Amino acid sequence: MPTFTALTTVTGKAAAEKLGDAMAHLDPEPTGIGVFEVEDDSGLWEVGGYFTESPDDTALTLLTTAMGANPFVISELPETDWVAHVRRELAPVEAGRFFVYGAHDADKVPEGVEPLLIEAAMAFGTGHHGTTLGCLKALDRLAETGFQGQQVADIGCGTAVLAMAAARLWPIHVLASDIDEVAVEVARANASANGLEDRISCLEAAGFDHPDLRSARPFDLVFANILKGPLVALAPEMANHLRPGGYAILSGILNEQADDIIAVYAQVGINLVSRDEIVDWTTLTLSRELP
């Protein structure tokens, strides 16, 4: 069955959400609609729909005119087994002592590494993206200094690869949270596949907004691999949940956004320790200042 996409951009969240809602009433009806902020500080939002029939170009043009959006770009996608495609394309990744792999590459796990099994699924964080890779390398470097995590949280955990990496390093219980229900289910499945289901609790929560996270504070290490906007909003809560002298590893940050994030966190007493760039993405390691 063919799949069609229709994608456009529009300025502002409110206009994007309104356009996404309007697309739901098209005929033929889209099978899925996505509304995402373009993370380049342009203020643009991407709105897109998936269709099993060719979408009505005239109806889409009327929507863009009414909403002040750019013209839709319509494409037909070839039939693809996406899970098989991902498995072929995602080769194992090494990040310091960590080795991230899929079950199809189980025979490639070398000796002397910390293995992390991640299956292709609908959640962010396979180790291939510069953000996740940067976080794993930052964690490896932190451990090399002799740091040992006691209370660790992974905020916006996606596949829970970072939570699992911490649980591999230290005999502790890690809290992993995500705002997306599907991601939480994927995180639980990955924790189980790695034999870590008893040492990682996967929670559905926005930021630190969960009783288990509040009761577990203060944390001496928090991962937050999300995006600039949520990271800025999270800064005050990070200060409330991070132990003095504790570390935050932040990513999901475009290189040109890093200085803004550093400044925001400095205002709440969480200061830069190191920064790493991988292609377009920056990972920051910060520490809450001691009293």
C-alpha atoms as one frame of an Amber mdcrd trajectory, in Angstrom:
protein
   0.000   0.000   0.000   1.509   3.363  -0.974   2.077   6.053   1.651   1.939
   9.764   0.958   3.250  12.612   3.070   2.241  16.257   3.042   4.591  18.635
   4.892   4.591  22.362   5.484   5.916  24.954   7.919   4.162  27.807   9.680
   5.217  30.426  12.212   4.126  29.893  15.813   2.871  27.012  17.922  -0.762
  28.146  17.970  -0.973  28.357  14.166   0.747  24.978  13.806  -1.630  23.257
  16.204  -4.634  24.873  14.506  -3.383  23.682  11.114  -2.798  20.173  12.462
  -6.353  20.080  13.840  -7.747  21.260  10.499  -5.858  18.518   8.623  -7.753
  15.882  10.618 -10.925  16.856   8.714  -9.481  16.382   5.222 -10.878  13.866
   2.757  -9.043  11.557   2.289  -8.271  11.646   6.001  -4.633  11.392   7.101
  -3.666   8.298   9.084  -1.375  10.381  11.270  -0.546  14.047  11.898   2.582
  15.489  13.458   3.311  19.010  14.756   6.940  19.735  15.668   8.977  22.830
  16.477  11.904  23.415  14.121  14.794  23.650  16.601  16.752  26.446  14.934
  15.319  29.463  16.792  13.449  30.497  13.642  10.030  30.258  15.288   8.887
  27.869  12.564   6.862  24.735  13.229   6.590  21.750  10.895   3.160  20.250
  10.286   2.791  17.008   8.394   0.368  14.229   7.628   0.575  10.636   6.398
  -1.988   9.364   3.891  -2.765   5.991   2.330  -4.348   7.828  -0.636  -2.998
  10.814  -2.505  -4.075  13.889  -0.484  -6.320  16.560  -1.957  -3.882  19.204
  -3.191  -6.626  21.820  -3.555  -7.803  21.320   0.036  -4.237  21.575   1.295
  -3.703  24.810  -0.650  -6.827  26.285   0.914  -5.533  25.351   4.367  -2.168
  27.011   3.803  -3.876  30.166   2.541  -6.215  30.284   5.534  -3.454  29.597
   8.075  -0.662  31.655   6.499   1.511  28.558   6.061   4.005  27.719   3.357
   2.790  25.482   0.503   2.580  21.783   1.308   5.166  19.483  -0.233   3.508
  16.180  -1.173   5.617  13.044  -1.620   4.901   9.388  -2.263   7.014   7.049
  -0.137   8.123   3.646  -1.380   6.890   0.609   0.525   9.584  -0.147   3.083
   9.983  -2.539   5.975  11.213   0.201   8.282  12.270  -2.027  11.169  14.354
  -4.169   8.791  15.749  -0.986   7.223  16.715   0.445  10.623  18.370  -2.820
  11.602  20.462  -2.766   8.456  21.442   0.872   8.807  22.085   1.052  12.560
  25.417  -0.620  13.085  26.704  -1.082  16.649  28.018   2.064  18.325  30.938
   2.370  20.728  30.968   5.284  23.185  33.807   4.928  25.631  33.200   1.703
  27.534  29.629   1.390  26.217  28.633  -0.764  23.234  25.128  -0.095  21.907
  23.721  -2.768  19.607  20.578  -4.445  18.305  19.741  -8.132  18.821  20.732
  -8.810  15.207  24.299  -7.805  16.151  24.521  -9.806  19.379  27.418 -11.821
  17.940  29.460  -8.616  17.527  29.642  -7.620  21.203  33.346  -7.515  22.107
  34.888  -8.488  25.417  35.439  -5.897  28.105  32.603  -3.495  27.235  29.362
  -2.475  28.909  26.759  -3.846  26.450  23.469  -2.001  25.924  20.850  -3.798
  23.834  18.463  -1.373  22.088  15.872  -2.575  19.598  14.419  -0.458  16.773
  11.238   1.053  18.163   9.189   4.256  18.382  11.397   6.023  20.929  14.385
   8.321  20.684  17.861   7.175  21.673  19.762   4.450  19.829  23.242   5.817
  20.454  23.712   6.817  16.809  22.445  10.375  17.156  25.019  12.948  18.248
  22.978  13.804  21.358  22.768  10.292  22.800  26.333   9.497  21.781  27.520
  12.701  23.448  25.722  11.813  26.695  27.254   8.333  26.774  30.731   9.754
  26.222  30.171  12.375  28.929  29.055   9.667  31.354  32.089   7.543  30.520
  34.400  10.494  31.122  32.686  11.348  34.411  33.114   7.775  35.631  36.786
   7.916  34.640  37.271  10.735  37.169  36.134   8.398  39.955  32.605   9.755
  40.251  30.072   7.163  41.441  26.395   7.830  41.060  24.070   7.054  43.968
  20.829   8.786  43.022  20.449   9.016  39.223  17.559  10.180  37.022  17.109
  10.115  33.237  14.594  12.831  32.301  13.085  12.422  28.825  14.554   8.931
  28.716  13.328   7.718  25.301  14.712   4.197  24.992  16.288   4.486  28.491
  19.756   3.905  27.053  21.286   6.487  29.424  19.502   5.070  32.466  20.749
   1.611  31.514  24.289   2.898  31.041  24.265   4.293  34.594  22.823   1.038
  35.945  25.602  -0.870  34.181  28.243   1.304  35.837  26.976   1.299  39.411
  24.856  -1.064  41.578  22.060   1.473  41.992  18.385   1.988  41.193  17.797
   4.540  38.417  14.612   6.513  37.718  13.823   7.019  34.007  10.947   9.265
  32.955   9.391  10.396  29.703   6.347  12.462  28.826   5.420   9.992  26.062
   3.561   6.810  27.016   5.033   4.828  24.104   8.568   5.812  25.105   7.925
   4.611  28.655   6.749   1.236  27.325   9.829   0.999  25.084  12.068   1.945
  28.018  10.569  -0.828  30.159  11.038  -3.356  27.354  14.674  -2.354  26.886
  15.378  -2.496  30.620  13.915  -6.003  30.684  15.879  -7.106  27.607  19.079
  -6.010  29.378  18.212  -7.748  32.651  17.820  -4.388  34.400  14.067  -4.372
  35.034  14.612  -4.551  38.811  17.058  -1.647  38.811  15.298   0.865  36.545
  11.868   2.359  37.214  10.255   3.811  34.083   7.781   6.607  34.813   5.433
   8.682  32.687   6.097  12.283  33.701   6.801  15.769  32.405  10.187  16.774
  33.752  10.419  15.991  37.472   6.626  16.050  37.919   6.212  12.629  39.549
   6.043  11.681  43.246   8.793   9.062  42.835  11.162  11.684  41.403  10.315
  14.215  44.092  10.814  11.714  46.905  14.143  10.463  45.478  15.804  13.889
  45.353  18.432  15.171  45.674  20.092  13.464  42.710  23.826  13.434  42.215
  23.443  12.828  38.458  20.629  13.811  36.108  20.487  13.204  32.355  18.215
  15.440  30.274  18.584  14.711  26.572  15.603  16.673  25.282  15.490  20.032
  23.414  16.438  23.636  24.096  12.946  24.850  25.041  12.233  22.106  27.605
  15.793  22.372  28.967  15.348  26.100  29.622  12.012  25.451  31.344  13.577
  22.662  33.399  16.419  24.756  34.867  14.712  25.858  38.131  13.494  22.322
  38.830  16.941  20.956  38.032  18.369  23.223  40.718  15.728  21.953  43.170
  16.451  18.302  42.425  20.237  18.258  41.996  22.533  17.788  44.980  25.181
  20.505  45.544  28.233  19.184  43.730  26.006  16.905  41.637  26.155  16.724
  37.858  23.699  17.317  35.029  24.411  15.956  31.544  22.293  17.899  29.046
  21.842  17.416  25.317  19.375  17.832  22.472  21.132  21.178  21.992  22.186
  22.581  18.642  25.723  23.953  18.743  24.545  27.537  18.368  22.106  27.102
  21.296  24.694  25.903  23.814  25.739  29.329  25.141  22.105  30.194  25.898
  21.646  26.972  27.875  24.902  27.544  29.782  23.764  31.058  30.737  20.304
  29.925  31.879  21.717  27.182  34.100  24.404  29.456  35.531  21.604  31.731
  36.767  20.313  28.882  38.971  23.771  27.899  40.217  24.514  25.032  37.826
  27.771  25.769  36.029  29.637  24.400  33.039  32.194  21.634  33.523  32.688
  20.577  29.908  31.064  20.795  26.484  31.362  18.424  23.532  30.241  18.865
  19.940  29.318  15.970  17.656  28.432  17.291  14.192  25.548  19.755  14.813
  24.866  18.829  18.431  26.357  19.851  21.778  26.374  17.898  25.039  26.959
  19.848  28.242  28.216  18.509  31.549  27.390  20.911  34.374  27.644  20.836
  38.158  25.558  22.505  40.855  27.737  24.833  42.866  28.535  23.973  46.480
  27.151  26.240  49.222
